[in-house]
Amino acid sequence: MSAENHSPESRETDHLGHEAHNHGSFKSYMIGFVLSVILTAIPFALVMTGVLPKQATALIVMAFAVVQIVVHMVYFLHMNSKSEGGWTMLALIFTIIVVVIALSGSLWVMYHLNTNMMPATHDMTQMMG
């Protein structure tokens, strides 16, 4: 290998001629960490205090979960519309679609399991009486 391959100019591009990826700074990681802690603490406090109805709490927790996924993708996975020719934006859109399907499917399954598996109150009184 020649010395010119190890020059600072050659480190800015990879072997395919693409620009090297700029990984996050300490500041961006700390912003992501603080946002993640806040986005976890608020739903936790809502669930533990029970200040809102269960349905409202569930919707808020899901909304915070989606926002937290986006925060992780931006601050920790360094995904934006400029990197890799926009492919990371498509990955973000795909991830959001998958998360929406997973969350709504999980809620649907849990609701139906609760409805179909729990005995009715009149059945319980007959069993005990």
C-alpha positions in Angstrom: 0.0 0.0 0.0 1.2 3.4 -0.8 1.3 6.4 1.6 -1.3 8.3 -0.4 -4.0 5.8 0.5 -3.7 6.7 4.1 -3.8 10.5 3.7 -6.6 12.4 5.4 -8.2 13.2 2.0 -8.6 9.5 1.2 -10.2 8.8 4.6 -13.1 11.1 3.8 -14.4 8.7 1.2 -14.7 4.9 1.2 -13.5 2.5 -1.5 -16.7 3.1 -3.5 -16.2 6.8 -3.5 -19.0 7.6 -1.0 -18.5 10.1 1.7 -17.6 8.7 5.1 -20.5 8.6 7.6 -20.4 11.2 10.3 -21.1 9.4 13.5 -22.7 11.3 16.3 -20.9 13.6 18.7 -21.1 13.3 22.5 -23.6 16.1 22.5 -26.0 14.4 20.1 -25.7 11.1 22.1 -26.5 13.0 25.3 -29.5 14.8 23.7 -30.8 11.4 22.6 -30.2 9.9 26.0 -32.0 12.7 27.8 -34.9 12.6 25.4 -35.1 8.9 25.9 -35.2 9.2 29.6 -37.9 11.9 29.5 -39.9 9.9 27.0 -39.8 6.9 29.3 -40.4 8.8 32.6 -43.5 10.6 31.6 -45.5 7.5 30.5 -44.2 5.6 33.6 -45.5 8.4 35.8 -48.8 8.4 34.1 -49.2 4.7 34.5 -48.1 4.6 38.2 -50.2 7.6 39.3 -53.3 6.6 37.3 -54.3 10.3 36.9 -55.9 9.6 33.5 -58.4 7.0 32.4 -56.9 3.7 31.1 -57.7 4.3 27.5 -56.2 7.8 27.5 -53.1 6.5 29.3 -52.7 3.7 26.7 -52.9 6.1 23.8 -50.4 8.5 25.4 -48.0 5.6 26.2 -48.2 4.4 22.5 -47.6 8.0 21.2 -44.6 8.4 23.4 -43.3 5.0 22.3 -43.5 6.0 18.6 -41.8 9.3 19.4 -39.1 7.4 21.3 -38.5 5.1 18.4 -38.0 8.1 16.1 -35.6 9.7 18.7 -33.5 6.5 18.8 -33.4 6.3 15.0 -32.3 9.9 14.6 -29.9 10.2 17.6 -28.4 6.7 17.9 -28.8 5.2 14.4 -28.1 8.6 12.7 -30.9 8.2 10.2 -31.9 11.3 8.2 -33.1 12.2 4.7 -29.6 13.2 3.5 -27.6 10.1 4.4 -27.3 7.1 1.9 -29.3 8.9 -0.8 -32.6 8.9 1.1 -32.7 5.1 1.8 -32.6 5.7 5.5 -35.8 7.8 5.2 -37.5 4.8 3.5 -36.2 2.7 6.4 -37.7 5.1 8.8 -41.1 5.1 7.1 -41.0 1.3 6.9 -40.2 1.1 10.6 -43.0 3.4 11.5 -45.4 1.2 9.5 -44.2 -1.9 11.2 -44.5 -0.3 14.6 -48.1 0.8 14.0 -49.0 -2.7 12.8 -47.3 -4.3 15.8 -48.9 -1.9 18.3 -52.4 -2.1 16.9 -52.2 -5.9 16.4 -50.9 -6.3 20.0 -53.7 -4.2 21.4 -56.3 -6.0 19.3 -55.1 -9.4 20.5 -54.9 -8.3 24.2 -58.4 -6.8 24.0 -59.9 -9.9 22.5 -58.1 -12.2 24.9 -59.4 -10.1 27.8 -62.9 -10.2 26.4 -63.0 -13.8 25.5 -61.0 -15.4 28.2 -62.3 -13.6 31.3 -65.4 -15.1 32.9 -68.4 -12.9 33.1 -69.4 -11.6 36.5 -72.7 -13.6 36.5 -70.8 -16.8 35.8 -68.6 -16.1 38.8 -71.5 -15.6 41.1 -73.1 -18.8 40.0 -69.8 -20.7 40.5 -69.4 -19.3 44.0 -73.0 -19.5 45.0 
